[in-house]
Amino acid sequence: MTRSLQPNVPLDLGLRQLDGLAVIQALFASPATRSPTKVVMMTARLDLHSIRTPLSMGLQVIYPKTKTVTSYC
């Protein structure tokens, strides 16, 4: 579906049933989904490892969950 629709993807790093890093790895593993897909990650984890790892994988934007969604609008 990501290949055909090329959506922007809001993603929580701490998903209950699937690790957000695994989602990023799957999306960025294929050139077909890496290039057109923009992933914005939200996380309550603000430790250095939780921030560096997704950035090193190619993620460009991480929003801390310390703010409400409406504060970004």
PAPA-819807 format. One record per residue (C-alpha): residue number from 1; residue in one letter; x, y, z. Coordinates in steps of 0.05 Angstrom, whole numbers. Layout:
BEGIN
<NUM, 'a', <X, Y, Z>>;
...
This chain:
BEGIN
<1, 'm', <0, 0, 0>>;
<2, 't', <57, 48, 16>>;
<3, 'r', <87, 38, -52>>;
<4, 's', <23, 55, -89>>;
<5, 'l', <-4, 111, -45>>;
<6, 'q', <62, 143, -22>>;
<7, 'p', <32, 172, 42>>;
<8, 'n', <64, 213, 96>>;
<9, 'v', <69, 170, 158>>;
<10, 'p', <61, 194, 230>>;
<11, 'l', <94, 142, 273>>;
<12, 'd', <100, 130, 348>>;
<13, 'l', <166, 100, 368>>;
<14, 'g', <134, 62, 426>>;
<15, 'l', <80, 22, 390>>;
<16, 'r', <48, -32, 432>>;
<17, 'q', <48, -89, 382>>;
<18, 'l', <105, -67, 336>>;
<19, 'd', <169, -30, 349>>;
<20, 'g', <170, 37, 313>>;
<21, 'l', <243, 26, 294>>;
<22, 'a', <222, -38, 258>>;
<23, 'v', <171, 2, 218>>;
<24, 'i', <224, 53, 198>>;
<25, 'q', <272, -3, 178>>;
<26, 'a', <218, -36, 135>>;
<27, 'l', <198, 29, 102>>;
<28, 'f', <270, 52, 88>>;
<29, 'a', <295, -17, 67>>;
<30, 's', <264, -11, -2>>;
<31, 'p', <279, 46, -50>>;
<32, 'a', <206, 44, -71>>;
<33, 't', <183, 64, -2>>;
<34, 'r', <244, 102, 24>>;
<35, 's', <244, 161, -24>>;
<36, 'p', <172, 184, -30>>;
<37, 't', <151, 168, 41>>;
<38, 'k', <160, 221, 94>>;
<39, 'v', <158, 195, 165>>;
<40, 'v', <146, 240, 225>>;
<41, 'm', <160, 205, 291>>;
<42, 'm', <131, 222, 358>>;
<43, 't', <160, 194, 422>>;
<44, 'a', <159, 204, 497>>;
<45, 'r', <229, 173, 499>>;
<46, 'l', <278, 230, 501>>;
<47, 'd', <342, 192, 517>>;
<48, 'l', <400, 200, 469>>;
<49, 'h', <395, 129, 441>>;
<50, 's', <321, 135, 425>>;
<51, 'i', <335, 199, 386>>;
<52, 'r', <400, 180, 352>>;
<53, 't', <379, 112, 327>>;
<54, 'p', <320, 135, 283>>;
<55, 'l', <360, 195, 258>>;
<56, 's', <417, 149, 237>>;
<57, 'm', <366, 107, 199>>;
<58, 'g', <345, 167, 157>>;
<59, 'l', <287, 196, 196>>;
<60, 'q', <287, 271, 193>>;
<61, 'v', <235, 296, 243>>;
<62, 'i', <222, 274, 315>>;
<63, 'y', <170, 309, 358>>;
<64, 'p', <172, 299, 433>>;
<65, 'k', <106, 277, 463>>;
<66, 't', <113, 328, 518>>;
<67, 'k', <67, 375, 479>>;
<68, 't', <-3, 365, 455>>;
<69, 'v', <-18, 355, 381>>;
<70, 't', <-55, 422, 377>>;
<71, 's', <8, 459, 398>>;
<72, 'y', <40, 439, 331>>;
<73, 'c', <-18, 466, 290>>;
